[in-house]
Amino acid sequence: MSLTKEIAVDDAETTLNEPAAPAAAHPAKWKFWLLTMAGLYPLLTALVTVTGPLLESLPAPVRLACILPVAVAAMVWVIMPLLTRRFAGWLAR
C-alpha cells in the first residue's frame, strides 16, 4: 500500500514541478456572442414558426417552456459545434 502512495506522491510532485504549458488564447467574447446570435436567431424563428399553430392555445410561458429545451439542446450539441468548427480560423484571430 505504501508503494501506491509513493507513486501517487511522485506523480503529483512531477506534475507540480513541470513548467506550465502556455495557456491557449481564448477567442474574444464578442465573437462567441455573435456566433451564438447567428445560430440562435434562425433556430428560434424556425421553432416558433413551426410550433406556433400547435402551441397557440397555450400561455406564452408554457410555449416558451416547450420550445426552450429543444433550442438549447440544438445549440449545444448541433449548431454551436458546427459553427465553431466552421469559423475556427476567425475565432482564433
Residue pairs with C-beta under 8 A, 6 or more apart in sequence:
25 92
27 91
27 92
31 90
31 91
32 91
35 80
35 83
35 84
35 87
35 91
36 75
36 80
38 83
39 75
39 79
39 80
39 83
40 71
40 75
40 79
43 71
43 74
43 75
43 79
44 67
44 71
47 67
47 70
47 71
48 67
51 63
51 66
51 67
55 62
55 63
55 66
55 67
56 63
58 66
84 91
